[in-house]
C-alpha cells in the first residue's frame, strides 16, 4: 500500500472520528419558530474520538479503497451546518444517524470481500441455515411483541381451535360465551360471523385450516405453542425459498440476499409468528413454486413428490378462500409443465389426486353448514368486495406508507429489476411468476378493507412475498446491481428495528391512519411521513403522485450504480458513491413532495421534544446554529420550550414520548387563579393539578403520552400555556421503557408500563399469574422513612411477591385478606422501582352475574 493511500485513509478515519463526536451532539428546531439550536460534548472527547478512529484504521491496515465508506458518515454533518440550511438536511439527525453508521459499517465489509463460510456456501446446509436464521429472527420478534399479540383476527382463529379441542366441533358461540379466549387475550370478544348456519348455529367466518394446523401445539402450550408452530413453518418456508432462489439464480450470495429481503423485512417477518393464514400459505405456495422450478430444470419428479405437492396445493383453500386462486394457478402451471413429458396423464392424475378429493370436501363443508357450495356463504350478502376497489387496493399494497410493500421494504423494488433479468434468461419462468402473483394481487385488491384491518404491512399479499426472493436473487446476479440491492436491503431491514424496540411493539400493527408512526419516529425533526404516500390520506391519485419521486429515485440509484460500475471504481468507492446518491435522492424526493403539498418540513414541537430526550450531562457547549453564535446552557433550555396557542377558556397541549426529567409548566390567563393540570396516558388520568400560573412537574420515568391543560377563570378569557425543561435525567426504571399510564394516590404517584397493572382512581389491581413493574415516587418524608402500601386479595386466594432492589417480601393471602408493607427508604434513588409477582386470581364476570369485567385480578393495592 502506497504512502499516499495510507495518508488518505488516515484522513478519512480522522474525519469519521470527528463525525462520531458530532454524532454524540444534538441539533434541532425550537418550538417558537426560531432557528436551530445545538449542543456538543467537550472538545477533549473530540480528540479522543479522532485518535481512536485513527488507531482503528491503523490496526485494520485500512487503505484508501477500503476506507471510502467512511465518507458516508459526513451526512451527519448536514444538520449541524451553520446558517440557514434546507429543512431536508435535518433528516440525518436523530435515529437515522444509526442507519448512516450502519451504511458505513456495511460498506467497510463490502469493500473487503471475504470467503463465505462453508455452511453458508454449500446449498444443502445453507438452506437449513436460512431456516435457523428465519426462526431466530421470528422468535425475537415474537418475544418483543408479546404485549401486543395476539390481536386482530388472531384470537378468533384460536377460539375455533379451542372449540375443536373441547367440543370436537366448530360451533364457537359457547366458547365465546364461556370466555375461552381469556387465557391469551385480555378483552371481551364477540363471535366473528356474518351468516348463521342452516341450523341457526354460529360458525366462525374464518376458514378452519389455520385452527387445525396450530391445534397440536396449542393443546400443549396455548398461544405460545401456536406461535412457535407458525415460526417453525416460517423456518421451513425460508429453507425452501433459499434453495429455490439459488436454483433459479445460480448464486449462493443472491439466494441469501433474496431470502433476507423477504424474511428480514417488515412485510413478511410480522406474519411469521402471528396466527394468520398468510405465513402458512407462503410455505405451500413456495412448495408449488419449487416444483415448477425443478420442472423448468428438466427434473423428473417421483409420484410421491407429485402427491406431496398436490396435497400442499389442496390445503391452501382451507387456510383462506382467497388462496383458492393461488392453488388453481399453481396447479395449472404445473399441469402445463407436465403435459409435455412422457406419461403426462398419469403424472397429472397423481398430482390432482388429493386436490380433487379436498376440493369436493371443501365445497361440501359450505354445503353442509350453510346450505350452499359457495365459498362466499359465510359472508352472507356482506361480501364487501368490488372491482371498483382495485385501484385503492393495488396502490395501497404497493406504495402506502403503512401497508405498502415497497414503502415498508424498499428492497422489494429490486424484484421488478430481477424479473427483467429472469425474463431474458428464462422467459417462461418469469411469465409464470407474473401469472401467479398479478391475478392474486388484483383479487385481494377488490376487498374494501385491502389493508386487513389492524395488521402488519402487506398482510393480504404476504403469502406470495417469498416469490420475490427469486427475482431479487436474479437481480443480485448482475454485478452492477449488487451495491444498490444491498443498500436497499440494509434500509429495509433497519425499518423493522423501531417496530420491534419502540413503545413495546405498538408501531407494528397499524389501522387506517394518515401516517405510519414508524416514519414519524424515524425522522423526529421533520415531517417525513408527510412526504410519503398514503392512500387513506390522499386517495389513489394523490398516493401515486407522492410515490412517483420515490420510485424515480430508486430507478435513479440503479442508473447511478450502473454509471459508477462503468467508471471502474473500486468496491468501497462504489458503495460510498451509491449511498451518497441514495441520500441525495431521498432528500430530493422529500423536498419535491413537501413542495407539491405546500408543507414547510420542520416538525418544530416534535423536534424540541426530541432535544429534550437526547439532552445529556455530557453536552457542555451550546450553539445557536442558525446564527453560528455560542449560547449559555440556560438559554439553550429556554429555547426548547413548547407552547400551546392561546384558546378561549382553556389551552391544551399533548406531547408524546416525554423523557424523564423536571419541567416547568406555565399557564398564561387573565387572572392569577387559573388552573393547570397534567394528565398521563390515553385515559387522561390526572397526575398533577395546581391553582396558579406555574406548575413544576417531575417525571421519574419517560412517559408515552402527556397532556397539559391551562384553564381560565374568566368567562371569556384566553388561556395559553408553555412548558420547558429544567433538566433531563436517566429514568428510574432499569429497562428505560415509557410509562403508558400514571395516577396520583395521595402523596405518591404510580407509573405503569403495560397492562399487567390496572390503575384505578383509588388504587390498582395486579393481574393474576403475572409479573408487573411500576415506578412509584412520593414526597420527601416518604422517601426518607419508606412508603407504606396495603394490599388485599380479591375473591380468590393468591400469593404476592414484592421486591425493590435487593429487598423482597412474599405473602400468601386468603380471599379478602389484607396486608401492609413499607417499601424501604429510597436513599439516593430517584423513585421506587417495584416488581410485583401475583399468583392465582379471579375474573369478576365469573363471580358476579351481569359484571362485564373480564380481567384476571389477583390483589388490590392502596397507598394510604
N, C-alpha and C positions, 0 to 999 in steps of 0.2 A: 504494500500500500504506500503510495507516494506521500511525501511530507505535506504537500498541498491538500490532499484528500483528508489527511488526519486533522489538519488545522480547520478545514471547512466543517468536518463532523464535530469537532470540539466547539466551534462557534454555534452550531445548531443546538448542541447539548446545553451550552450556557444559556442560550435564549429560551430553551424549553424549561430550564430550571427557573428562569425569571418568570416564565408563564405559570409555572407551578405556584410560585409565590403570589402572583397576581390572582390565580385561581382561588387562593385562600382568602382573598379580599371579596368585597361585595360592592355592588353598584345597582342603583335602581332609581325609579322615578319617585318624586314626592307627591303626596296626595293633593296638595293645594295647587298643583299646576306649575310649580317652579321646576327648573331643570333637574338633572340627575345629581345625586349625591353618592359618594363612595367612601369606603373605609378599608384600611390596609393593615396588614401585620407590620411588625417592626422591620427596619432595614437589615438588622442582623439576621433575621430569618431569610431575607432575600439572598444574602451572601451564602448562608448555609445551603439553601436550595440550589444555587448555581454551582457551588463546589461539589455537592452530592451528585448533581446531574453530570458534571464533568468526570467525576470519579467513575460513575457507572459507564459512561461512554468509553473510558479507558479500559475498564475491566472487560467489557464486551468486545473490545477491539473494533469499535464502530467506525466504519468508513463512510464516505460521503454518500455512496449509493444506498447503503442500508439506513443512513441517518435521515434521508429526506422526509420520511413520515413525521418526524418531529416538528416539521414546519406547520403541520396541520394545527398544532396547538395555538398558533398565532390567531386563530379565530376568536380565542378567548380575550384577546386584546381589544377587539372591536367595541364592546360596550364601554370600555374604560377610556376611549379616546377623548381628549379634552375638546371642549367647544361643542357646538351643535352637531349632532350625528343623525343619520336616518334611524327611525324607530326600529327597523328590522334588524339593526345591529344588536339590539337587546335580546334577540332570540338566543344568543350564545351566552347568556347569563342565567345561572340557576342550575336546575337538574340537567339541562342539556350539556353542561360542561363535562359531566361524567361520560356522555356519549362521545364528545370530542376526544377525551383521553382514551376511550376505548378504540376509536379510529386510529389514534396514534399507535397504541399497542398492537392492534391488528396489522397495521402497516409495517411495523418493525418485524413482525413474524412473516408477513407476506414477502417482504424484501429478502428474507433469508430462507428459501425453501429447504425443508428437511425431509429425510426419508420417513415415510409413513410407517408406523409400527405394523408388523405382520398381521396382527389380529384385525387391524383396520383396513388392510390392503387385500387380504385374501377374501374373496367374495363370500365363502360359506360362513366363516366366523364373523366377518364384518356385518353380515345381515343380522346375526344374533346380537352383535354389539349394538347395532342400531335399535334393536328391541329393548336392550337393557337401558340405553340412553333415553328412549321414549318413556319407559316405565319409571325410571328415576325422576325425570323431569315432571311427569304427570303426578307422581306421588308427592313431590314437593309442592306442586300447585294445589293438590287436594288438601294437603296439610295446612297450607297458608290460607285456604278459603273455607276452613271448617265452620267458621261463624256465619257464612252466607249460603251454604249448601246443606241440604237440598232446598231448592227454590223453584219458582215457576211451576212447570208441569211435573217435575221430578217426583214429589210425594204422591201424585196421583198414579203414576206407574207402580210405585211401591205399595200403595193400598191394594191394587189388583194382585200383586204378589202375595200380600198378607191374606187376601181372600182365598187364593189358591191353597195356601198353606193351612189356613184354619178351617175353611168351609168346603174345600175342594170344588169351588165354582168361581165364576167371575161376576157374580151378583154382589155389588160392592156397597149397596146402601146401608146394610147393617154394620159394615166395617167403618164407614164414616161416622155413623151414629154412635158407635162404641168408642170412637176416638183412637182407633188402632194406630193411626199415624203419629200420635203424640210422642211416641218414643224417639222420633227423629225429627219432628217438625214442631215448632213452638207456638203455632197459632191455630185458629179454627179453620177447617176446610169444609167445603161443600162439594158434593159429587160433581165431577166433570161429565156432564151428559147433556144432550140436546133432544134425544128421542128415546122414550121408554121402549122396551121390548114389546112384542105382541102379547106377552103375559103380564105386562104392567111393571116388570122389574127394571131396575136401573143397572145398566152395564156401562162401563167407562167408555167415553168417546175415543180413548186411546187404544191403539191396536195392542193385542196381548203379547206379542212376541218379546218385547223388552222385559215385561214382567216375568215371563217364563225363563229367559236367559239368566237373569240375576237371581232366580229363586233359590238354587242351592247355596250360593254364597250368602244371600240374605238370611236364610234359615240358620246359618252358622254364626254370622257376625253382624246381622242387621244392616243398617245403611252403609256402614264402613265396609262390610263384606261385599255388598253390591257394588260400591265404588271401586273396590280392589278388582273385582271381576271385570269391570269396564276398563280399568287401567291395563290389565293383562291382555285384554282384547286389543287395546291400542298398541301394546308391545308387539303382538303378532302382526298387526297392520303395518307397523314400522318396518319389521323384518321383510315382509312381502313387498312393501313399497321400495325398500332399498334394492332388493335383488331384481325387481322389475326395472327400476331406473337404470341399474347397472347393465342389464341385458340389452336395453334399448340404446343407451349412450355409449357403452363400452368403456366408461370412465369410472374408476373407483371414487376419485375425488368428486366427480359430478354426481354420483349416487349419494354421497354424503351431503353435498350441498343441497341437492333436491330434497332429501329426506328432512334435513334441518329446516328448509324453507317451509315445510308443512308442520312438522311436529314440534318446532321450537318457536312458533309464531301464534299470535292471538286467534286467528280464525279457526284453528284446529285444536290447540292444546287445551282449551277450556271445555272441549267436548270429549276429552279423553278420560274423564272421571265423573262427569255428570250423567244422571240416569235418563238419557235420551236415546232415541234410535240412531242418531247420526253417527256416533263413534262406532257402533256395532255395524251399521250399514257400510261404513268405509272398508271394513275388513272384507266383507262379502263382495263389494264392488271390485276391490283390488284382486280378489281371488279370480273373478271373471276376467279382469284385465291381464292378469299374469298368464292365464291360459291363451288368451288372444296373442300376446307377445310371443309365447313359445310356439304357437302355431305359425306365426309370422316368420319364425326362425326354422321352419320345416321340422319341428319336433313331432314325434309320433306319440300321442298320449295313450295311456293304457285305459281299458274300460273302467278300472277302479278310479282313475283320476277324473275321467269324464263324469262318472257317477257322483263323485265328491263335489265337483264344481257345479253340477246340476243341482245338488242339494243346497249349495250355498245360494244359488240364484232363487231357489224355491223359498228360502227363508225370508228373503228381502221384503216381499209384500206383507208378511206377518209382523214385521217391525214397524212399518208405516205404509199406508196405502200409496203415498206418493212414490215409494220405492218400486212399485209395480212397473213403472215406466223404465227404471234402470234395469230391472230384471229382464224385461222383454227386450230391451235394446241390446244388452249383453248377449242374450240368448240368440237373437237374430244374427248378430255379427259372428258369433261362434259357429252357428249353423252354416253361414255363408263360407266360412273358412273350411269347415269340414266337408262341405259339398264337393269340393274339388279333389278330395282324397279317395283312395280306394276304400271300399266298404262304407261309403258315406252314409247310407241309410241306417245301417246297424249302429254306427257311431252316434248319429243324431238320436236314434231311439234310446241309447244308453244315457246320453246327455239329458234327454227330456223325460226320462222315466219318473224321477222324483218330482220335477216341476209340474207334470200333468196331474199327478195324484194330489200334490199340495195345492194346486190351483182349484181343483174340484172341492177340496176341503175348505179352501178359503172362501169360495162363493157359498158353500153350504153353511159356513159359520154365520154369514149375514142372513141367509135364508131362514135358518132355524131360529135366530134371535129376533130379527126384525121383519121377517116375512117377505123378504126380497133379496135376490142375489147381488144387488147393487152395493159396491163398496162405500157408496155415499150414504147408505141407510143410517148409520149412527148420527149423521148430521141433520137428518130430517130435511126441512126446507131451508135451513140456515146454512147454505153452502159457503156463503161469503167469499165467492171466487168468481172472477170475471176476466175476460180478455182485456178489458179496459184498464186493469191494474198492472199489466205487464210493464209498461213504461216506468212506473214508480218502482216496481219490484226489481227489475234489471238494474236500474240506476242505483237503487239503494244497496243491493247486494254487491255491486261492483265498487262504488265510489263514496257512499255515505260515510261520514266520519265516525259514526257509531258502529255501523254494521257492515260497511263495505270491505271486501276482501283486499282490495288494492290499498285503501287508505290505512287500514289497520296492519297490513303487512305488504309494504311496497315491493318486496321481492317477488310477489305474485305476478307483477307486470312482466317479469322475465319469462313467464310461461308462454306468453304470446311470441316473444322472440325465439324461444326454444321450439315452439310449434313450427315456425318458419323454417328453422334448421331441420327439423324432423320431416317436414313436407318435402324438402329437397332430397333427403336421404331415403326415407321410407314413406312415400306419399300415401299409400293405402292405410298404414297405421296411423298417420297423422289425421287423415279424414275420419277414421274410426273413433279416435279420441274426441274429435269435434262432434260426431254424431251421438256419442254417449253424453257429453256434457251439455251441449247447447239446448236440445229439447228439454232436458231436465231443468235447467236454469229457467227457461221460459215457462215451464209448467208450474214451478213453485212461485214464480213471479206473479202468477194470476191470483195468489192469495191476497186478500185485503191487508192482512197483517203479515206482510212478507218478512218482517224482521223477527217474527217469532215471539213477540211479547217481551217479557223481561228475560233477556238471554244474552249470551256472549255473541261476538260478531259472527256474521255469516252462518248462522245455525242451519238454515234450510239447505245450504249447499256444502256443508261440511262433509257429507258422505262422498262427494266426488273430488274433494280437495287433494287427496293423495295422488290423483291422476296428474296434477300439476307438477309433482316431483319428477315425473318422466320428462316433461317438456323442459323444466329448469335444468335437469341434468344434461339435456342436449344443448342448452344454451351454454353451459359450462364448458362443453367440448370445443367451443370456439374460443381460441386463446384471448382475443382482444375483448371478449365479453366477461372475462373472469373477474377483473377488478371491480367492475360495476355490479356484477352479480353478488360478489362477496360484500361489497359496500352496502347494497340494499338489504342483504341478509342480516348484516350486523344491526342496521337500523331497525329492521323488523323484529329481530329477537329482543332488542333493547326495549321495544314498546310493551313487552309483557312484564317487564320488571316493576314499573309503578303499579300495574294492575294487581300484582301479587304482593306488593310490600306496603302500599299506601292505604290507609284507612281500612285495614283488615280485609282487603279484597273488595271493598264496596265500589271500586271503579270498574269491575269486570262486567257485571250484569246490568246493562242499560235498558231503558224502555224508550218511549217516544219523547225524546228531548230535542232541544235545539242545538246542543253541542255535546261532545264527549268530554267528560271531566278529566280524562287522562291527558288530553292535549292542553286543557286549561292548567293542570298541574305541571305539565312539562315545560310550558312557557309561562312563567309566573309574572313576567313584566309586560308582556304584550298579548294582544288578543289573537293568538294563533288559531284558536278554534273558529274564530270568525272568518279566517282565511281558508278554511277547509270546507268541502261541500257537505251540505246537509239537506236531504230530501224533505225531512219534516219541517225544516225552516224555510227552504227556498223553492220547493217543488222540483219537478223533473228538469225543466229548462234552466232554472237557477243553479241546481246542483251540477249540471254538466258545464255551465258557464264557469262555475268556481273550480271544477275539476280540470278544465282544459289546460290552464297554465301548468298545473302539476303533472299531468300526463305528458305534455310537451317537454317539461323539464326532465322527466325520466328518459324520454327519447333523446333529448339533447346530451344528457350524460353519456348515453350509449354512443352517440356520434362522437363526442369528445374522446371517449375511450378508444374508439377506432382511430381517430386522428393522432392520439398520443402513441398508439402502437406503431403507426407509420413513421413516427419520429425516432423510433428505435430507442426510446427511453428505457432505462432500467426499471426493474420491478418496483423499487422504492419510490423513484421519481414518478412512475406511472400511477402508483397508489396515491401519492400526495396530490398530483395534478387532478386526478379523478375526484378525490374528496373535496378539493377546493372548488372544482367545477360544480359538484353537487351542492356545496354550501352556497355558492353564488346564486345558483338557480333556485334554491329554496327561498332565499331572501327575495329574489326577483318575483317568484310566484306569489309569495305572501304580499308583497307590495302591490302587485297587479290586482289581486282580489280586494285588498283594502281600498285601493283607488276606485275600482268599479263600484263598490258599495258605499263609498264616502266614509270609510272608517279611519279614524286618526291613528290607531295602532296601539299606543300605550294604554296599559291597564293600571292606572295610577294607584288606586286604592289597593289592588292586589299586589302591586309592586312594592308599595310601602309596607304592607303586611309581610311580604316575603323578606324584606330587610329586617323586620322585627325578628323573624325566625332565624335568620342567618347571622345576626349580630352576635359576636363572641368576645370574651375578655381580651383575646389577643389582637383585636382590632384597636390599634393605638393612634393611628393618624387618619385624619378625615379631610375630605376634599369636596368642594363644590365643583363637580366635574364639568358642568356647563360653562362655568366662568373660570375654571382652572385656578381656583384660589383655595388655600387651606381654610379650615374652619375648626373651632373647638368642638369637643365631644358634646357639650350641652346643646349647641346649635344644631349639630347633626341629629340628635334625638328629637329636638323640637321640630325639625323639618320632616320627621317621619310621622307627624300627627295625621290622623284621618278624620275627616269632618263629614257630618251629615248635614245636608242642606236644610235651611230654615223651613219649617212647616207650621201651619196653623195648629195650635194647641199641643202638638207633640211631634218630636223628631225621632226617627227610628233608624238605627244603624246595625246592619248584620254583617258579621265577619266570619270567615271560615278558616280553620286551622290556625288558631291564635296560639302562639308559643307560650310556654311557662315564663312568668315574669311579673313585674309590677307596673301598673298603668294608672294614669290619671284620666278620669272621665269628667269632662266639664260640660255643663249644660248652660246655655245662654237663654234666659227667659226674661220677660218684662218685670217679673218680681223675683225676689231672692228665695222665696219658699217653694219654688217648683220642685218636682220630684224626679230623681234619677233612679233608674232600676236596671239591673243586669240579669239576663236570663241565659241559660245554657241548654243546648240540645233541641231536638225537633219539637218537644212538647213545651218549650218555653218555661222550664222550671225556674222559679225565682231564686237567684243566688245572692244578690245584694240589692239593697234599696236604701236611699237616703233622701231626706228632705233638705234641699240646698243645692248650690250650684256646682259642687265638686264632690266626686267620689273617688277614693283610692281603691283600686282593685288589685288583689294579689291572687295570682293563679299558680298553684304549686305544680301543676301539670299543664301540658298543652291541651287545648280544647278544640274539638272538631267544629263546633258551631257556637258562636257567641252573639247575642243580641243585646243592644243597649237602647234605652228609651229615655227621652227627656220630655217631661210633661210641663205645661204651663198652667199656672193657677188662674190666669186671666182668661175671661170668656172668649176673647178674640185675639189673644196674644200669640206671637210667633215663637216657636222653640227651635233652637239649633243645638248641635252637640259636637264635641270634639274629644277624641281620645288619643293619647300619646304615651309612648313607653317611657318609664323611668329607668328600668333595667330589665334585661332578659337573662334568665339563668337556666341551668340544667333542670329538667323535670325531676320530680321526686320519685317517679316510678322507674324502675331499672330498665324496662324494655322501651321506654320513651313513647308508648302509644298515646294517642289523643283520647281524652275523655269524651264520651258521647252524651253523657248526662251528668248533672250535678244537682245537689239540693242542699239547702241550709237547714240544720237541725239545732236550734238554739245558738250556742256559741261555737258550734262545729259546722264544717262543710264537708260533704262527701262527694267524691268524683268517681264515676264508674266508667269502664272501658268496653263493655259488651253487654249482652243480655243475660248474663249469669247472676246479676243483681237487679232487683226490681225496686227502683226508688218510688216512694210514695210520700205524701205531704208530711206525715208524722214519723216516718221510719222507712225501713226497707226489708224486703224478703230476700232470702237466698234461694237459689234453685236447688232442688233435691238432686242428690247424687252428682254434685258438680263442685268444681273449684273456681273461686272467684277472687279477683284482686280489686281493691278500691283504695284510693288515697284519701285520707282524712286530715284536715288541718283544723286548728282551733285557736283560741286566744292564748295570750302569753301564760296565763295562770295554768291552763291545762297542759300547755307544752312543758312546763316545769314540773308539775305534780303528777301528770298522767291523765288520761281521758277515760272516764267510766263509760261502759257500754253494757246495756242489758239486752238479753235475747231470750225468746220464748219459743218453744217447739210449737208447731202447728197441730193439726188434728191427728198426726201420726207421730209415733216415736221416731227419734232421729239422733244423729251424732253431729257434733260441731267441733271442728278444729280451727283454732285461731292462732296465727303467728305474725310477728313483726320482727324482722331480722332474726336474731338467734333466740328471741323469746317466743314461747309457744305454750298453748293450753289446749286440752281436749276434754270434751264433755259428752256424756250420754244422757239424753233427755226423754222423759216420758211425755205423752201428749199433753200440751198446755203447760209443761214445767218451765219455770223462769229461772234464769241465772244472770249474774252480774260479774263483770270482769273489768279491770282497769288496765288500759294499754300503758306500757312503760313510758316514762318521760322521754321527750324527744332528744334532748341534748343538742347537738349541733345539726341534727337533721332538719330538713325543711318541713316535713309532714310525715305522718304515719303511712307507710305502705303496708296495708293489711291484707293478708291472704286468709281466706275462709274456705274450708272444705266442709261440705254438708253431706249428710247421709240420707237415708230414705225420707220420703215426704208424702204429700198427698196432692190431689187436684181438687179444687173447690167444686167443680161441676159434678164430681162423683159423690160428693158428700152432701151437697145442698141442692135439692130439686129447683130447677129454674135458674141456677147460677151458671153464667156463660163463661166463667173464668177457667181456662184450660191449663193454666200454668202449673208446673210441678214445683211446689213450695216446700221448703224444709223448716225454716225458722224465721221469726220476726225479730228484727233488731231495732233498738231505740237508743238514741244518745240523749240522756237526761240533761 
